[in-house]
Amino acid sequence: MSGCRNFSPLAGTPDMYTLLSQVFRFLPLPRAVAPVHGVAHNLMERAEARAGRNPQQAQELRRAARAYLSVVR
């Protein structure tokens, strides 16, 4: 068994790992894209909606959005 490097039963045929690597080569890679409507975006929208009625709460929501962004980055 020490001479058996290829798991294929026939000599010269590709093994499972070679086949899988060829298949996965054609699959699209996921892109790292920030969500359009993330947590900070939602907090800022809520802050804008509250700005006319409750400025103090709007300021708290803005601070929360900035704090979230500082932690995420």
Residue frames relative to the residue before (quaternion, step in Angstrom):
aa qw qx qy qz dx dy dz
M 1.0000 0.0000 0.0000 0.0000 0.00 0.00 0.00
S 0.5557 0.6250 -0.4047 0.3700 3.59 1.14 -0.35
G 0.6801 0.4821 -0.2871 0.4718 3.59 1.17 -0.52
C 0.5890 0.5872 -0.3625 0.4207 3.60 1.25 -0.18
R 0.0244 -0.8260 0.5624 -0.0288 3.58 -0.22 1.28
N 0.7231 0.3664 -0.2122 0.5458 3.56 1.14 -0.64
F 0.3780 -0.7537 0.4947 0.2108 3.59 -0.81 0.94
S 0.4887 0.6691 -0.4221 0.3679 3.58 1.29 -0.07
P 0.4775 -0.6829 0.4606 0.3058 3.61 -0.94 0.77
L 0.7403 0.3311 -0.2159 0.5438 3.59 1.14 -0.55
A 0.4721 -0.6736 0.4861 0.2951 3.57 -0.91 0.87
G 0.7805 0.3255 -0.2483 0.4725 3.56 -0.97 0.87
T 0.6215 0.5112 -0.3643 0.4686 3.63 1.18 -0.19
P 0.5266 -0.6504 0.4328 0.3353 3.61 -0.98 0.74
D 0.4296 -0.6900 0.5164 0.2695 3.55 -1.09 0.65
M 0.7520 -0.4174 0.2779 0.4278 3.55 -1.34 0.17
Y 0.6749 0.5103 -0.3035 0.4382 3.61 0.89 -0.86
T 0.6292 0.5159 -0.3288 0.4794 3.57 1.07 -0.70
L 0.6502 0.5166 -0.3064 0.4652 3.55 0.97 -0.87
L 0.6717 0.4923 -0.2964 0.4676 3.59 0.90 -0.89
S 0.6453 0.5129 -0.3350 0.4564 3.59 0.96 -0.73
Q 0.6435 0.5063 -0.3243 0.4737 3.58 1.06 -0.66
V 0.6434 0.5112 -0.3199 0.4717 3.60 1.02 -0.75
F 0.7125 0.4644 -0.2660 0.4537 3.60 0.81 -0.96
R 0.5331 0.6316 -0.4075 0.3884 3.58 1.17 -0.35
F 0.7234 0.4437 -0.2386 0.4721 3.59 1.09 -0.68
L 0.5444 0.6103 -0.4088 0.4050 3.61 1.22 -0.14
P 0.4830 -0.6660 0.4720 0.3168 3.61 -0.97 0.74
L 0.4119 -0.7012 0.5281 0.2443 3.54 -1.08 0.76
P 0.4827 -0.6526 0.4851 0.3253 3.61 -0.98 0.72
R 0.3298 -0.7460 0.5507 0.1770 3.55 -1.01 0.81
A 0.3880 -0.7008 0.5479 0.2413 3.57 -1.02 0.78
V 0.1270 0.7937 -0.5732 0.1592 3.53 -0.11 1.34
A 0.4435 -0.6826 0.5128 0.2728 3.55 -0.92 0.90
P 0.5078 -0.6484 0.4633 0.3271 3.58 -0.96 0.76
V 0.5251 -0.6503 0.4497 0.3150 3.55 -1.02 0.83
H 0.7848 0.1987 -0.0984 0.5787 3.56 0.91 -0.89
G 0.0669 0.8250 -0.5523 0.0996 3.54 0.34 1.28
V 0.7684 -0.3590 0.2684 0.4568 3.53 -1.33 -0.14
A 0.6860 0.4784 -0.2950 0.4620 3.59 0.80 -0.97
H 0.6268 0.5372 -0.3345 0.4546 3.59 0.99 -0.77
N 0.6689 0.4949 -0.2971 0.4684 3.58 0.93 -0.90
L 0.6451 0.5172 -0.3251 0.4590 3.58 0.98 -0.77
M 0.6655 0.4932 -0.3064 0.4691 3.59 0.96 -0.82
E 0.6268 0.5202 -0.3420 0.4686 3.61 1.03 -0.67
R 0.6498 0.5007 -0.3142 0.4780 3.57 0.98 -0.80
A 0.6281 0.5342 -0.3354 0.4557 3.57 1.03 -0.76
E 0.6571 0.5004 -0.3118 0.4696 3.58 0.96 -0.82
A 0.6511 0.5150 -0.3159 0.4594 3.57 1.02 -0.75
R 0.7191 0.4378 -0.2423 0.4822 3.61 1.06 -0.70
A 0.4619 0.7336 -0.4294 0.2531 3.59 1.19 -0.42
G 0.7107 0.4569 -0.2748 0.4589 3.62 0.90 -0.81
R 0.7408 0.4227 -0.2228 0.4721 3.58 1.01 -0.75
N 0.8099 0.0148 0.0412 0.5850 3.57 0.94 -0.87
P 0.2002 -0.8317 0.5061 0.1096 3.61 0.17 1.25
Q 0.6244 0.5432 -0.3501 0.4387 3.59 1.05 -0.70
Q 0.6696 0.4766 -0.3047 0.4813 3.59 0.92 -0.81
A 0.6110 0.5431 -0.3473 0.4595 3.59 1.07 -0.68
Q 0.6522 0.5064 -0.3132 0.4692 3.58 0.99 -0.80
E 0.6330 0.5224 -0.3324 0.4647 3.60 1.02 -0.73
L 0.6517 0.5055 -0.3175 0.4679 3.58 1.00 -0.79
R 0.6319 0.5210 -0.3318 0.4681 3.60 1.04 -0.71
R 0.6380 0.5156 -0.3206 0.4736 3.57 1.00 -0.81
A 0.6429 0.5219 -0.3215 0.4592 3.57 0.99 -0.83
A 0.6426 0.5135 -0.3243 0.4670 3.60 1.00 -0.78
R 0.6648 0.4879 -0.3072 0.4750 3.61 0.92 -0.84
A 0.6387 0.5173 -0.3294 0.4648 3.59 1.00 -0.77
Y 0.6349 0.5238 -0.3280 0.4636 3.58 0.99 -0.80
L 0.6787 0.4913 -0.2968 0.4582 3.58 0.87 -0.91
S 0.6492 0.5155 -0.3311 0.4509 3.59 1.00 -0.71
V 0.6562 0.4931 -0.3107 0.4792 3.58 1.10 -0.63
V 0.6739 0.5082 -0.2979 0.4459 3.57 0.95 -0.90
R 0.6982 0.4296 -0.2738 0.5031 3.60 0.91 -0.83
